[in-house]
Amino acid sequence: MKQALIVEDMAETRLWLGDILQAARPDMGQVAVASVAAARHHLRSQGCPDLALVDLGLPDGTGMDVIRLIKASRADAVCIAATVLSDDASVVAALAAGADGYLLKDQPAESLVQQLRQIDMGLAALSPAIARRIIDHFRLTGPMDPGGEALTPRESDVLRRIGRGLRNAEVATDLGIAESTVAGYIKSVYRKLGISSRAEAAWHATRMGLNG
């Protein structure tokens, strides 16, 4: 039997998501945990699930860390952010971490069941509001210009780490360069991509395949 993992700190919501998952995927066994630490323990002891529903705001960290752990161990596992957060930064960060879908928990249960069933049809599990945000983002930023100025290998290194949520000081330590040098690379990346925020940078890192 396939296995599903629910990572959610609110007990009532864990049960609610469990019922939704049971309705959408009755072929799956379920395990529910309430924290990043519990998720880590489960992954170490039981291995990676086939499907994970992961809340982003957890008492001991962020669900993005859980998504990264699962994807690093098993790339074909389906990881879906299940959250109340609908801001661009949260959506971008979750997708950059490797999320395969993004569901808002303020939807009716029936809608969530349908969106989870879409996975077997090769469709992404996305709440309509999130799908609209993604479309609007690309409409505003426009397609990447293949004839534009290319990023250097070092700029790509910096963008990859920004996409993973690292701060400038962490990028500097990781690459063994000065923090001021990192800031210079970020300024150049922003200019070349025509962006002005770390959220947009993370989005482009994902789109360019630099989120690994």
C-alpha angles and dihedrals in degrees: 000000000000117000133225129196123206116197109191130135098207110084095208092049091049090057092045092051089046091056091048092049091048090053093047099039112020088165091071131086115220139221121181125198133177107216147030090254092053090048091051091051091049092050092050095047103033104023129232121326125232090236132019130191106198129188112215100214108061128166095247102033145317130315088228087076091055091049091050092049093051094045092047090055099037119016095188094056111113110235118189126184109226107190149127091236112106102164120122094246093057093046092048093046093050093049091045089052089057105266114163094201144008122217127183114221093213090076123099113271091243091060092050091049090053093047091051091050089056090070092077089054091058093256125132117250099239129153110235092244091054093047088053091050091053092049092047091050093055091043091055098041096037127213120310110267107237089200094052127107110293123229117250118239090257092049088052089051090054093045091050091056094045087053089056090054099254119155121233093260091051092049089050092051092045093051097035095238135117120278089235088056090053089052089053092051091048091052089052092047091050091050095048094046095041094235136128109196142057090238090059089045091054090048092053091046088058093045091049093049093249097125096093 
